[in-house]
Amino acid sequence: MAQNIVVQVGQCGSQIGCRFWDLALREHASLMSSTNSKKCIYDSSLSAFFRNVDESKNTSLPYPSPLRTLKARAVLVDMEEGVLRSILSSPLRDLFDGEQFIRDVSGAGNNWAVGNRFYGEKYRQMLSDEIRRQAEQCDSLQSFMLIHSMGGGTGSGLGTFILSLLDEMYPKVCRIVTPVYPSKDDDVITSPYNSVLATRELTEHADCVLPVDNDSLIDIVSRCDSTAKVNEDGRCPFDSMNTIVANLILNLTSSSRFDGPLNVDLSEIPMNLVPYPRMHYLISSQIPAPFKTTANSSIPRNVNQIFRDALSPHFQTLRVRPQIDGVYIACGMILRSKTIQMSEIRRNIDLLKLKHMKFVRWNEDGWKIGLCVVPPNGLPYSLLTLANHTCIKETFIELKERFTTLYRRKAHVHHYTDHIELADFEQARENLNQLIEEYRHIENTSGLVKSTESDNASANIPRLNVLS
């Protein structure tokens, strides 16, 4: 079994990371409980994210409190102490040792340049040493999973510095990034600068990016979590939003951690869903939404509804319209269920491709399917969809417009020029323009032919190719 190292950066990354570790432990404890085991067994699925530090190397851990002999495969980085200090006073504190925390006190001041150039160089050696220490404790390192925000200074700046460091140190290990893009009405005025500068680094150094935006997370929570209480300022609780992202990572790795008819190694996702190296941004959606409520209307009634909802914008973690704009370059689905059969999956995917999905002609068989027999904790089944779709360019166009509005007046640029040059802004904007044009080029050369004759519809059903 391969192992994964989670690198959580900044306040946003640390909060999502805490929720992830909590849910990962609950998932494994629930699995042991369902098998009537009186012990938590340190098996291959648990070793994917945790290591056993019991000196006796006993594989049987006290249940249901195994934290004394487990350590998370993680590096926690923040240039403010608030969130990391709260972790040390939380029930999860025993999951980490002191060397896993890399922190400062002053923060990056919502400035990508301070996070990337100043703190990046200041803590380069410490970061390298801790990443190497975590990697050396893995028998077979499968991936680095980086979680950070795009709008702040530490998350966007130091987060992308760590990404480039991982590319330099371990170029052959898969680097999967889950960045959280800010809302349109974000209260950080410089967030467009930070997001565009960080996007350049994501494009150059990541193998796969699963972007998430706060507006979509708020929509999902408002629609699906009946227990969520809106804060006094009118915002949804961050804990519910973090739950969505944490479950995204759990579902993404489920097929490599647990048994199933079709297992998916994480390195296979960029291999099968990313035909062009720079175009590695995947739109994700999860069915059902990962909330346990007494009357959860988001839980589909049957298998057919699961797949119908798989392409619904209501469950996407990014505000885009794949059913209206652009074409699919590739698509992946990771299903978690004890009862759903491969024949049902094939039938529903054939129907989706016929009626709802416009694929580029040269990659109609660009699918990756995973089937895991361990359902999520508290839910009967789940379906994670990963779509490489050209409509994501709309997110980049909107981001470029917000960037241009500020940069045209050179607003707040003087806060950055102590660490970077104006040329860095120009290069980042040009990189974004180039990325947008690459997606447009795919649309213009897709070779898509829309059939209007119903008699020919059945003849044009693309063959489902389950890649192994």
N, C-alpha and C positions, 0 to 999 in steps of 0.2 A: 504494500500500500504506500502510495506517495504522500508526501506531506506538503502543507501550505503554510506560509508565513504571512500574517496580517500586519500591515504597517498602517497605523491610524495616526493621522496628523491634524493638529489644530483642534479647536473646540468642537467643531462639527464632526470631524473624523473620530475623535475620542468618544463622543457621546454615542455615535452609531456603533463604534466598536464595543462599547460596554453593553449595549443592547444585544449585539451579535453574540458575545461570549455567554451572556445569560441565557439566550435562546438555544445556543448550541449545547450547553449543559442540560437544559431542560429536555431537549430533543433526545439526547442519549439516555437520560434518566427515565424518560417515558418509555423508551424502547426496552430498557431492562425491566421496567414494571410490567409491560405487556407480556413479557415472557416469564413472569412470576419468578424472576431471579432475585435472590436476596443479596447479591453482590453486583457492584458495577464492575464489569470486566474491562480491563484495559486492552481493547482489541484494535484491529487495524482501522476501523471507522473512527474510533476516538483518537487514535494517533495522528489522524490527518490534521488536526488543529491543536492537539495537546500532547505533552510528553510526560511520562511517568518518572518522577524523581525519587520514588521509593527505593532506598538503598538496597533493600532485599530483592528488588526487581519482581515483587509479587504482582501478578496480573489481576488479583482480586482486590478491589478497593472498597472501603466502607460505603454502604448505600443507605440513604440517598445523599450523603455529604462527602463526595470524593475529593474536595478541594485541597486537602492536606498533602496529597501526593501528586497533584496535577499542576502543571505550569502551562500557560498558553504559549503557543508559538507566535509571539507578537513583539512588535517594537512600538512603543507609545511615545509620540513626540508632540510637544506643545511649548510655545515660547511664553505662555502664561501658565501659572500654577493652578488656577482654579479647578478645572475639570480633573486634572491628574490628581490633585489633592483629594477631591471627592471620591475618586476611585480607591485611593488608599484607605478611606474610611468606610468603604462599602463592603457588602458581603463578598465581593469578587476580589478583595485585596490579596488573598492568598494565591490567586492565579498568577501573580507577577512577582518578580524579584526586583530589587533596586536598580540593577543594570539595564532593565528593559525600559526605564523611564529616562527620556532625554528632554530636559526642560530648562527654561529660563524664566525670568520674572517680568520683563518689560513688555513683551509682545512685539509684533511686527507692525502695529499701527495701521492695519488694513492696507498694507503696501507690499505688492508683489516683489519689488526690488529689494526691500529690506529682508523679507523672508528668504528669497532665493540667493541673492548675492552676499548679503551680510551674514545672516545666520547660517546659510548653507556652508559658506567657507569656514565660519567660526566652529561649527560642529561637524565638519566633514570627517575628521578622524574618529570622533566618538560614534558617529553614525555608522561608519564603515566597520568599526570594531564590533559593534553590537549586531549589525546585520550578518557579519561573518560568523559571530558566535552562534546566532540562531540557525544559520545555514548548516554549520558543522554538527549541530545536534539532530539533523535530519538524515535518515537513511537514504531517502530518495526524494530530493526536493522537486516538487512539481510546479509550484507557482509562488509568486509574490502577489498579494492582494492589497492594493493601496486604496485607502479611503480618506478623502479630504474634500473640503469645500473649494469652490472656485472664486468666491467673492471676497474673502478675507485675505489677509497678508500671509499668515503662517500656513494655512491650508493650501492656497494657490502657489505661493512662492516656495516655501520650504518643501511642500509636498511634491512639486515638480522637480525640485533639486534632488530629492531622494529618488525619484523615478529615473532621472538621468544617471544617478549614482548606481542604481540597480542595473541599468543597461550596461554601464561600464564594468561593474564587478561580475555580473552573472548574465552575460548577453544571451545565453542559450536557455535560460529559465524563463518561462512564460510570465509576463507582467500584465496583470489584469487590474484596471483602475475603475473605481466607482466614484466619480466626482459629482458633487452636488452643486448645480448651477443656481445662482440667486434668482429671486422673484423679480418681476418687472419693476415692482415698487420697493425694491430693496433699499434699506436705509443707509447702506454703505455707498456713498457717492462715487467712490473710485472702483466699485465692483466691475464695471465694464472694462477698465484698464486691466485689472487683475485677471479677469476671465479670458480676455484675448491673449495676454502674455502667457497665461498658463496653457491655453489651448494649443499654442505653438509647440510647447514641450510635450503635451499629450500626443500630438500628431507625430512627433519625431521619435519618441522613446517608448511608447506603450505598444503592446501587442494587441490589446483589446480594451475598449473603453465602453462602459455601461453608464452613460450619462443619466442623471436624475435631476429634475428641477423641483424647487419648492412648491411652485404653483400646482403641479400635478399631484404631489404628495398631499397637499391640503385638500384638493378635490377628492382624492380617494378616501381620505379619512372622513371628510364631511359626508360622503355618500355611503360608506360601508361600515364605519365604526360607530354604532349607536351608543357606546359607552363613553366616547370621547367628549370631554367638556371643553368648550371654547374658553380661552383665557380672557381676563378682563380687557385686554387690548384688542379683542376680537380675533385673535389668532388661534389656530388649532394647536393642541399640545404637541410639543416636539417628540415626546416619547412615542406617540402613535405614528408619527412620521418616520422616526428612526426604526420602528418595528418593520415597516415596509422594506426599507433598504437592507436591514439585517436579514430578513427572510429572503430577499433577492440573492444574497450571497449563499445562504444555506441551501436554497433550491438549486442554485447554479452548481454547487459542489456535491449535491446529493448523489448523483449518479456515479461519481468517482469514489464516494465514501461508503455506499451501501450496495448490496447485491441487487441485481436486476437482469432481465433478459437482454437489455442493451445498455451497457455501461459507457459513459462518456468521460474520457480523460480531459482535463481542462485544456491541455495543449491542443486538443483536437478542435476546440471551438474556433480560435483564430485560423487554424489550418483549413477548416471547412467553410467558415462563414466570412472570411476576409480574402477575397480574390486579389485585391490591391492593398499593399501594406499600409498606405496612409489612410485608406478608407475603412478604418477599423472601429467605427462608432456604431454600436448596436442598440436598437430601441427595445426596451424590455417591457413586458407586461406579465402580471401574475393573476391566475384564476384558481381559486377565489382569493379575495383580499384576505390577508393573514390576520384576521381578528376573530376572536371567539366571543360571540354575543348570543343572547338567548333566542333571538330571531334574526339570524344573519341572512339577509336577502341576497347577499353576494355569492352564496354557495349554490352552484348550479345544481339543477335537479337530476340531470342525467349526463351521460358521456357526450351526446350530441351538443348539448348546451355549453359544455366546457369549451369545445372547439369553436362554437359560434361566438362565444365571448372572448376567445383568445385574441381576436383582432379588434376588439372594441376599444375605442379611445378612453373609455371610462376606467380602464385598469392599467393604462400606460403610465410609466414613470417620467414621461416627457411629453410636452404639449405639441404634438405634431399630428398630421392627418394622412396616414399611409393609405387609407382607402380612397382618398381624393387626389392627393399630389404624388407624382413620381412613380417609381417602380421598385420592386424587390430585386435586390442583387443576390441575396441568399437569406435563408431562414432556418432557425433551429428551434426545437421544442423539447423540453425536458419534463416528462410526466412522472409524477409520484403517485402510485396506486397499487393496491394489492389485487384488485379485481379486473382492471381494464386490460384487454387483450390487444396484441399487435394488430389483429385483423380490424378491430374497431378504430385503431389509430390510423391505419392505412386508408380505410374508407373515408374517415372524416377529413383527412388531409387532402385526399383527391377531390373532395367536394369543395374545400376551401380554395384550392388552386384553380378549380374550374370557375367558381362563381365570384370569388372575392379578392383574388390575388393576381396582380399583374407582374409577372417575372420578366427580367431581361431574357431575350431569346437564347443567348449563348450560355445561360446558366439555369435552365428550367429545372434541372435536377439538383440544384444547390441547396440540399437539405441536410440537417443533422438532427437525428432523433435519439433521445435517451429515455429509457424506461426504468425506473427505480421502484422496487417493491415496498419500500418504507415510506409511508405517507407522512406529511408534516405533523408535528405535534398538535393534537386537538382538531385536526381536519381530516376528512375522509380521503381526499386526494388534492392534488394541485397540478397546475400546468404553467410552466415558465416558458414564455415565447421570447426569442431573441431574433430581431429582424434587422438585417443590414439593408436599409431602405434609403433611397435618395431624398425622401422628404425631410430628412434630418438637416438638410441644407437650410431649411427655413429657420431653424434655431440659430444657425450660424449667421444668417442674413440679419436677423433681428439683433443679435449680439453685436454685429459689425455696425449697425445703425446707431446703437446706443454708444458704442465706442467713438464713432465719428462725431456724434453730437458734442461729446466732451473734448475730443482731441482737436476739433476744428478751432476751438478757442484756446487750446493748450491749457485747459483748466486743470489745476492741481498737478501739472506735469513737474513743477519744480520740486515736489516732494520725492520724485523718483530719480531725478538727474544727479543726485549725490552718488548713486550706485549704478545707474545704467545711462546710456546715451539715447538721444532722440531716435537714432537709427534703430534701436531695439523696438520702439513703438512701430516704426515704419515696417520693419521686417515681420513683426507679429501680425500687423494688419494685412500685409501682402501674403503671408502664409494662410491666413483665413480666407482671403480672396481666392487664392489658388485652390484651397480645399472646396470652396463653394463651386468653382468652375469645374473641378473634377467630377463632382456629383452631377452637375448640369450636363457635362459631356456624356456621362453614362445614360442619362435620360434621352439625350438627343440621338444616341447611337444604339439604343436598346434593341432595335429591330422588332419592336412590339407591333403586332398586327391584331387589331380588335375585330373579332368575328361577330357579325350581326345575324348570321344564319343559325337558327337553333338546331337545324339538322346536322351541322358540322360540329356542334359543341362537343358531343361525346367523342368524336374522333380526335379532338384537340386536347384531350385530357393528358397532361404531362405525366410521365411515369414517375412514381415515387422511388427515389433512390436512397435507401437507408445506408449512410456511409458508416463504415466501421473503423 
